[in-house]
Amino acid sequence: ATIAEGVAEIHTPTLPFAQELDAAAKRKYGYSVGPKVYLGGVWRLRPTTVLAWNRLDRDATRFRFAGSAT
């Protein structure tokens, strides 16, 4: 399991980055919606803390990222 904490915001990507997002979505989902869809804005998470584990009582791990207040 994974839990990501941080600040989520709307981000307007450049055309080259929108093309990368579209290509990544096509690889993952098998279809493309076109890069123009992403130019309207996408959600971006700037993580501060990520918690991850396979079995909570055995291998729980916490990662903190630069700029994190916690």
PALO-646423 format. One record per residue: residue in three letters; x, y, z of N, C-alpha, C in turn; residue number from 1. Coordinates in pm, 1 decimal, decimal comma. Atoms other than C-alpha are relative to their C-alpha. Layout:
# residues N
+---------+----------+----------+----------+----------+----------+----------+----------+----------+----------+-----+
! residuo !   n.east !  n.north !     n.up !  ca.east ! ca.north !    ca.up !   c.east !  c.north !     c.up ! num !
+---------+----------+----------+----------+----------+----------+----------+----------+----------+----------+-----+
!     Ala !        X !        Y !        Z !        X !        Y !        Z !        X !        Y !        Z ! NUM !
...
+---------+----------+----------+----------+----------+----------+----------+----------+----------+----------+-----+
END
This chain:
# residues 70
+---------+----------+----------+----------+----------+----------+----------+----------+----------+----------+-----+
! residuo !   n.east !  n.north !     n.up !  ca.east ! ca.north !    ca.up !   c.east !  c.north !     c.up ! num !
+---------+----------+----------+----------+----------+----------+----------+----------+----------+----------+-----+
!     Ala !     84,7 !   -117,7 !      0,0 !      0,0 !      0,0 !      0,0 !     88,7 !    123,2 !      0,0 !   1 !
!     Thr !    -73,9 !   -125,9 !      5,0 !    109,9 !    356,3 !    -55,1 !    -94,9 !    114,9 !     30,8 !   2 !
!     Ile !     73,4 !   -123,6 !    -28,7 !    -10,9 !    687,9 !     86,0 !     95,1 !    115,0 !    -29,9 !   3 !
!     Ala !    -80,2 !   -117,7 !     32,1 !    121,9 !   1014,1 !    -61,3 !    -69,9 !    122,8 !     57,6 !   4 !
!     Glu !     52,1 !   -124,5 !    -56,7 !     75,2 !   1340,3 !    129,9 !     76,7 !    115,1 !    -62,2 !   5 !
!     Gly !    -67,0 !   -116,1 !     56,0 !    150,1 !   1683,3 !     -7,8 !    -99,6 !    104,9 !    -43,2 !   6 !
!     Val !     81,8 !   -109,6 !     50,3 !     14,0 !   1984,8 !   -189,7 !    -37,5 !    -30,4 !   -144,2 !   7 !
!     Ala !     48,8 !     22,8 !    136,1 !   -202,1 !   1926,5 !   -498,2 !    -43,1 !    133,1 !    -58,9 !   8 !
!     Glu !     33,3 !   -125,7 !     66,9 !   -244,4 !   2205,7 !   -750,7 !    -21,0 !    -27,0 !   -148,3 !   9 !
!     Ile !     18,2 !      8,0 !    144,6 !   -355,2 !   2260,3 !  -1108,5 !    125,8 !     55,7 !    -65,4 !  10 !
!     His !   -121,4 !    -39,6 !     70,6 !    -55,9 !   2281,0 !  -1341,4 !    -31,9 !      5,2 !   -148,9 !  11 !
!     Thr !     17,2 !    -11,1 !    144,1 !    -61,5 !   2401,3 !  -1703,1 !    131,7 !    -37,8 !    -66,4 !  12 !
!     Pro !   -125,5 !     45,6 !     58,8 !    200,8 !   2200,9 !  -1892,8 !     31,3 !     69,7 !   -131,8 !  13 !
!     Thr !    -40,7 !    -46,5 !    132,5 !    400,0 !   2312,8 !  -2194,6 !    -47,3 !   -102,9 !   -102,7 !  14 !
!     Leu !     41,5 !     93,6 !    104,2 !    310,6 !   2153,2 !  -2528,2 !     88,8 !   -124,9 !     -2,2 !  15 !
!     Pro !    -81,2 !    122,3 !     -0,3 !    614,2 !   1917,3 !  -2521,9 !    -33,1 !    -91,7 !    118,4 !  16 !
!     Phe !     33,7 !     82,9 !   -116,0 !    522,4 !   1800,6 !  -2170,7 !   -139,6 !    -61,1 !    -16,2 !  17 !
!     Ala !    133,8 !     54,1 !     27,0 !    156,2 !   1760,1 !  -2272,0 !      9,7 !   -118,1 !    -96,0 !  18 !
!     Gln !    -20,7 !    111,4 !     92,4 !    276,8 !   1538,9 !  -2556,8 !     56,5 !   -121,4 !     73,5 !  19 !
!     Glu !    -54,2 !    110,4 !    -81,1 !    478,7 !   1330,8 !  -2306,7 !   -109,6 !    -64,6 !     84,5 !  20 !
!     Leu !    110,6 !     53,5 !    -79,2 !    172,4 !   1294,9 !  -2082,8 !    -91,9 !    -85,4 !    -86,1 !  21 !
!     Asp !     87,6 !     73,1 !     89,8 !    -36,8 !   1184,7 !  -2377,3 !     62,5 !   -133,5 !    -41,3 !  22 !
!     Ala !    -69,4 !    123,5 !     37,7 !    224,2 !    927,9 !  -2486,2 !      1,9 !    -98,8 !    117,0 !  23 !
!     Ala !     -1,0 !     86,9 !   -118,6 !    249,4 !    792,0 !  -2129,2 !   -138,0 !    -60,7 !     23,4 !  24 !
!     Ala !    136,0 !     51,8 !    -17,2 !   -130,0 !    759,2 !  -2105,5 !    -29,8 !   -106,0 !   -105,4 !  25 !
!     Lys !     23,7 !     98,1 !    105,8 !   -136,7 !    576,0 !  -2439,6 !     71,3 !   -131,2 !     31,7 !  26 !
!     Arg !    -72,0 !    122,4 !    -37,0 !    130,6 !    330,6 !  -2320,1 !    -71,8 !    -73,8 !    112,1 !  27 !
!     Lys !     63,4 !     63,6 !   -115,4 !    -55,8 !    268,2 !  -1995,8 !   -140,3 !    -50,9 !    -30,9 !  28 !
!     Tyr !    141,1 !     33,6 !     19,0 !   -418,8 !    266,1 !  -2112,7 !    -33,5 !    -51,3 !   -139,5 !  29 !
!     Gly !     22,9 !     51,4 !    133,7 !   -382,2 !    178,6 !  -2481,4 !    -72,1 !     94,0 !    -94,5 !  30 !
!     Tyr !     63,1 !    -96,1 !     90,3 !   -544,3 !    490,2 !  -2623,3 !     47,2 !    140,7 !     35,5 !  31 !
!     Ser !    -45,6 !   -137,5 !    -16,2 !   -474,8 !    861,4 !  -2662,7 !   -119,0 !     94,6 !     -8,2 !  32 !
!     Val !    104,3 !   -102,6 !      6,7 !   -696,9 !   1162,9 !  -2596,2 !     52,2 !    124,9 !    -70,1 !  33 !
!     Gly !    -62,5 !   -113,7 !     66,8 !   -452,5 !   1402,7 !  -2763,2 !     60,9 !     96,1 !    101,0 !  34 !
!     Pro !    -70,4 !    -88,3 !    -94,7 !   -207,3 !   1643,5 !  -2600,7 !    -76,3 !    127,8 !     33,9 !  35 !
!     Lys !     72,2 !   -124,6 !    -27,5 !   -445,1 !   1941,8 !  -2627,0 !    -86,2 !    -10,2 !    125,6 !  36 !
!     Val !     81,9 !     19,6 !   -120,6 !   -658,5 !   1791,4 !  -2348,5 !     78,9 !     42,1 !    124,2 !  37 !
!     Tyr !    -82,5 !    -29,1 !   -116,5 !   -368,1 !   1832,6 !  -2105,7 !     36,0 !    148,0 !     11,3 !  38 !
!     Leu !    -36,1 !   -141,6 !     -2,0 !   -304,1 !   2195,3 !  -2202,8 !    -96,8 !     83,9 !     83,0 !  39 !
!     Gly !     97,0 !    -69,4 !    -84,2 !   -616,4 !   2295,1 !  -2008,5 !     35,5 !     -6,1 !    148,2 !  40 !
!     Gly !    -43,2 !     12,8 !   -139,3 !   -442,8 !   2191,3 !  -1687,0 !    -12,4 !   -142,1 !     49,4 !  41 !
!     Val !     -1,4 !    132,6 !    -60,6 !   -360,3 !   1875,6 !  -1494,2 !     31,4 !     15,5 !    148,7 !  42 !
!     Trp !    -33,6 !     -1,3 !   -141,7 !   -338,7 !   1795,6 !  -1124,3 !    143,8 !    -44,8 !     17,5 !  43 !
!     Arg !   -138,0 !     35,6 !    -32,2 !     15,5 !   1786,0 !   -988,4 !     11,5 !     -7,1 !    151,8 !  44 !
!     Leu !    -22,0 !     15,7 !   -143,5 !    106,0 !   1656,3 !   -644,0 !    146,2 !     23,7 !     30,2 !  45 !
!     Arg !   -136,3 !    -22,1 !    -50,0 !    415,1 !   1794,5 !   -473,1 !      7,2 !    -70,7 !    135,0 !  46 !
!     Pro !      2,8 !     79,4 !   -123,2 !    475,9 !   1522,5 !   -213,7 !     88,1 !     58,1 !    109,2 !  47 !
!     Thr !    -80,8 !    -34,2 !   -117,0 !    597,0 !   1603,4 !    135,2 !     37,0 !   -126,3 !     75,7 !  48 !
!     Thr !    -23,5 !    126,9 !    -67,9 !    565,2 !   1254,5 !    283,3 !    -68,1 !   -111,3 !    -78,2 !  49 !
!     Val !     59,0 !    119,0 !     60,7 !    507,3 !    911,3 !    132,8 !     20,1 !   -115,9 !     96,0 !  50 !
!     Leu !     -3,6 !    118,9 !    -84,2 !    423,3 !    605,9 !    341,3 !    -22,6 !   -119,8 !    -90,6 !  51 !
!     Ala !     14,3 !    117,6 !     85,9 !    466,0 !    261,9 !    183,4 !     28,8 !   -125,7 !     80,8 !  52 !
!     Trp !    -23,0 !    127,4 !    -67,5 !    445,1 !    -99,0 !    296,6 !    -63,3 !   -113,8 !    -78,2 !  53 !
!     Asn !     62,2 !    124,2 !     47,2 !    374,4 !   -455,4 !    191,7 !    -78,0 !    -62,0 !    115,3 !  54 !
!     Arg !     65,4 !     42,5 !   -124,5 !    297,7 !   -567,5 !    548,0 !     34,1 !    103,3 !    104,6 !  55 !
!     Leu !    -19,3 !   -114,1 !    -89,0 !    251,0 !   -280,7 !    789,6 !     85,8 !    -33,3 !    121,6 !  56 !
!     Asp !    -73,9 !     34,7 !   -120,9 !    392,5 !   -464,9 !   1089,2 !    143,6 !    -46,6 !    -28,7 !  57 !
!     Arg !   -133,6 !     49,8 !     32,5 !    708,2 !   -572,1 !    899,8 !     87,3 !     97,3 !    -76,8 !  58 !
!     Asp !    -86,8 !    -78,6 !     88,2 !    824,7 !   -319,7 !    644,2 !    -51,3 !    141,4 !    -29,6 !  59 !
!     Ala !     49,7 !   -136,3 !     21,4 !    652,1 !     17,4 !    686,9 !    118,2 !     95,8 !    -16,2 !  60 !
!     Thr !   -106,4 !    -94,6 !     30,0 !    866,6 !    296,7 !    542,8 !    -60,3 !    137,4 !    -21,9 !  61 !
!     Arg !     45,2 !   -137,7 !     22,4 !    831,5 !    675,3 !    545,5 !    111,5 !     74,4 !    -72,0 !  62 !
!     Phe !    -92,2 !    -82,6 !     74,7 !    998,7 !    902,2 !    291,9 !    -42,0 !    145,0 !     19,6 !  63 !
!     Arg !     26,6 !   -143,5 !     -8,8 !   1024,3 !   1277,7 !    349,8 !     76,3 !     69,9 !   -110,9 !  64 !
!     Phe !    -59,1 !    -69,3 !    113,7 !   1095,9 !   1515,9 !     66,0 !     47,8 !    138,6 !     39,9 !  65 !
!     Ala !    -56,2 !   -133,1 !    -26,6 !   1296,5 !   1839,1 !     60,1 !   -111,5 !    103,7 !      5,5 !  66 !
!     Gly !    101,2 !   -103,3 !    -16,2 !   1091,7 !   2135,5 !    175,9 !   -115,3 !    -42,3 !     85,5 !  67 !
!     Ser !    108,5 !     49,9 !    -84,6 !    869,0 !   1919,7 !    394,0 !      6,8 !     63,3 !    137,4 !  68 !
!     Ala !      6,4 !    -61,8 !   -132,0 !    755,8 !   2089,2 !    713,0 !     -9,0 !   -104,1 !    110,9 !  69 !
!     Thr !     16,0 !    105,0 !   -100,7 !    701,6 !   1753,7 !    887,7 !    121,5 !    -87,0 !     12,5 !  70 !
+---------+----------+----------+----------+----------+----------+----------+----------+----------+----------+-----+
END
